[in-house]
Amino acid sequence: IKEYGARGVANTTLDAAGSAWKITGKNSGTILTVGFSNNNMSRGHGAQMWNGRSWFTFDTNAPLDIVTIGAQNIPPDTYPITVDVVGYQP
């Protein structure tokens, strides 16, 4: 496998490829916007379509950074994040 595909999984994704999504704090209910970092997007190979979903692809050894997007007030809490990752052979 030379590459992998990744996309955020949430009730609310902010784009078709799952590069940004909303997560909710377990205790506070605070909603945060998170997504792949600008570094990820610049290192990526763009979106590929698999099984009717768009995924961003990256080299196998490239790290995947998930960051908050924009200025947000973030109270202490547990913020569950789910990311689907698949192996990809171009």
Buried (B, 14 or more C-beta within 10 A) or exposed (E): EEBBBBBBEBEEBBEEBBBBBBBBBEEEEBEBBBBBBEEBBEBBBEBBEEEEBBBBBBEEEBEBEBEEBEEEEEEEEEBEEEBEEBEBEE
